[in-house]
Amino acid sequence: MVKQGRGGRIIGASSISGKIGTPGCAAYCASKFAIRGLTQSAALELGKYGITVNSYAPGLIMTPMVLEIADRSGKSTSDETEKEMQTYNIQVQNFLLPRVISSSTQYLQLIGNRPLKHDGQTEDIASVVSYLASKEAHFITGQCVRLLCIDNTRY
């Protein structure tokens, strides 16, 4: 992009786990926190070439993968782990991540508390990415856009 001299867009995929740590997911969280830092640094370095650098951080989005993880974790969660997860939930004001949810049924109950009354869908993520890639987003750089269907956090 720099050599071509026409500017461009770089868009990275982070996660809410890149904004709030998740028990048992240290490596994943670290990689998603790194996306945020890389986004900000690269935006500062590449802006002079007309290149914008942004990322997006989805929260709990209903996908088959999330529901599978939720169902699996409900079958293997020990009482001690469950207690740790409950404590964690209270600490972040009940912002629940897939690893914390014990079943797909619980996931469906949780999204009933969403403030916008809308389940986060993959299309919502695609719309934001499309906008960030568009000419209209030429003035947005260094941002990590949060996309959450459940957000009771203060971060």
C-alpha positions as CSV (number, residue, x, y, z in Angstrom):
1,M,0.0,0.0,0.0
2,V,2.8,2.4,0.8
3,K,4.7,1.7,-2.4
4,Q,1.5,2.1,-4.5
5,G,0.9,5.5,-3.0
6,R,-2.9,5.2,-3.1
7,G,-3.6,4.8,0.6
8,G,-5.8,2.0,1.8
9,R,-7.5,0.3,4.7
10,I,-6.2,-2.2,7.2
11,I,-8.9,-3.8,9.4
12,G,-8.0,-6.1,12.3
13,A,-10.2,-8.6,14.2
14,S,-10.1,-8.2,18.0
15,S,-12.7,-9.2,20.5
16,I,-14.3,-8.1,23.7
17,S,-11.7,-10.4,25.2
18,G,-9.2,-7.8,24.0
19,K,-10.8,-5.3,26.3
20,I,-11.7,-7.4,29.3
21,G,-9.7,-10.5,30.4
22,T,-11.5,-13.8,30.5
23,P,-10.7,-16.6,33.0
24,G,-9.0,-19.6,31.3
25,C,-8.3,-17.7,28.1
26,A,-5.0,-15.8,28.8
27,A,-3.4,-16.5,25.4
28,Y,-6.5,-15.6,23.4
29,C,-7.0,-12.4,25.4
30,A,-3.4,-11.4,25.0
31,S,-3.6,-11.9,21.3
32,K,-6.8,-9.7,21.1
33,F,-5.3,-7.0,23.4
34,A,-2.3,-7.0,21.0
35,I,-4.6,-6.3,18.0
36,R,-5.7,-3.1,19.8
37,G,-2.1,-2.0,20.3
38,L,-1.1,-2.8,16.8
39,T,-4.1,-0.9,15.5
40,Q,-3.2,2.2,17.3
41,S,0.6,2.1,16.5
42,A,0.1,1.2,12.9
43,A,-2.5,4.1,12.5
44,L,0.1,6.5,13.7
45,E,2.8,5.2,11.4
46,L,0.7,4.7,8.3
47,G,-1.6,7.8,8.4
48,K,0.9,9.9,6.5
49,Y,0.5,7.5,3.5
50,G,-3.3,7.8,3.5
51,I,-3.7,4.4,5.1
52,T,-6.3,4.0,7.9
53,V,-5.9,1.2,10.4
54,N,-8.9,0.1,12.6
55,S,-10.1,-3.0,14.2
56,Y,-13.4,-4.3,15.6
57,A,-14.2,-6.1,18.8
58,P,-17.3,-8.1,18.8
59,G,-18.9,-9.3,22.0
60,L,-21.2,-12.2,22.3
61,I,-22.5,-13.0,18.8
62,M,-24.8,-15.9,18.2
63,T,-22.9,-18.3,16.0
64,P,-22.9,-22.1,15.9
65,M,-19.3,-22.0,17.3
66,V,-20.4,-20.0,20.4
67,L,-23.4,-22.3,21.0
68,E,-21.2,-25.4,20.7
69,I,-18.6,-24.0,23.2
70,A,-21.4,-23.1,25.5
71,D,-22.9,-26.6,25.4
72,R,-19.5,-28.2,25.8
73,S,-18.5,-26.0,28.7
74,G,-21.7,-26.8,30.6
75,K,-20.8,-30.5,30.5
76,S,-17.3,-30.1,31.8
77,T,-17.5,-27.3,34.3
78,S,-16.5,-28.2,37.8
79,D,-18.2,-26.6,40.9
80,E,-15.0,-24.7,41.7
81,T,-14.7,-23.4,38.2
82,E,-18.4,-22.4,38.2
83,K,-17.8,-20.5,41.5
84,E,-14.8,-18.6,40.0
85,M,-16.9,-17.8,36.9
86,Q,-19.8,-16.5,39.0
87,T,-17.3,-14.2,41.0
88,Y,-15.9,-13.0,37.7
89,N,-19.4,-12.3,36.4
90,I,-20.1,-10.1,39.4
91,Q,-16.8,-8.3,39.0
92,V,-17.7,-7.2,35.4
93,Q,-21.3,-6.6,36.2
94,N,-22.7,-9.7,34.6
95,F,-21.0,-9.2,31.2
96,L,-21.0,-12.8,30.2
97,L,-18.6,-14.3,27.6
98,P,-19.1,-17.7,25.8
99,R,-16.7,-19.4,28.2
100,V,-18.8,-18.3,31.2
101,I,-22.1,-19.5,29.8
102,S,-23.0,-23.0,30.8
103,S,-25.4,-23.8,27.9
104,S,-26.9,-22.5,24.7
105,T,-30.2,-22.2,26.7
106,Q,-28.5,-19.8,29.1
107,Y,-27.1,-17.8,26.2
108,L,-30.6,-17.4,24.8
109,Q,-31.8,-16.2,28.2
110,L,-28.9,-13.7,28.5
111,I,-29.6,-12.0,25.2
112,G,-33.1,-11.3,26.5
113,N,-31.4,-8.7,28.7
114,R,-29.8,-6.9,25.9
115,P,-30.5,-3.1,25.8
116,L,-31.2,-2.8,22.1
117,K,-33.4,-5.9,21.9
118,H,-31.4,-7.2,19.0
119,D,-29.3,-10.4,18.9
120,G,-25.8,-9.7,17.7
121,Q,-25.5,-11.3,14.3
122,T,-22.5,-11.9,11.9
123,E,-24.2,-9.5,9.5
124,D,-23.8,-6.7,12.1
125,I,-20.1,-7.3,12.2
126,A,-19.9,-7.4,8.4
127,S,-21.7,-4.0,8.1
128,V,-19.1,-2.3,10.4
129,V,-16.2,-3.9,8.5
130,S,-17.7,-2.8,5.2
131,Y,-18.0,0.8,6.5
132,L,-14.5,0.8,7.8
133,A,-13.3,-0.4,4.4
134,S,-15.3,2.3,2.5
135,K,-14.2,5.7,1.2
136,E,-16.6,7.3,3.7
137,A,-14.4,6.1,6.6
138,H,-11.3,8.0,5.3
139,F,-11.2,10.0,8.5
140,I,-11.4,7.1,11.0
141,T,-8.1,5.6,12.1
142,G,-6.6,4.0,15.2
143,Q,-10.0,2.8,16.5
144,C,-11.1,-0.5,17.9
145,V,-14.9,-0.5,17.4
146,R,-16.8,-2.4,20.1
147,L,-19.7,-4.4,18.8
148,L,-21.7,-5.8,21.7
149,C,-25.2,-7.1,22.1
150,I,-24.7,-7.3,25.9
151,D,-22.6,-4.5,27.4
152,N,-22.8,-3.8,31.1
153,T,-19.1,-3.1,31.5
154,R,-17.4,0.1,32.3
155,Y,-14.3,-0.3,30.1
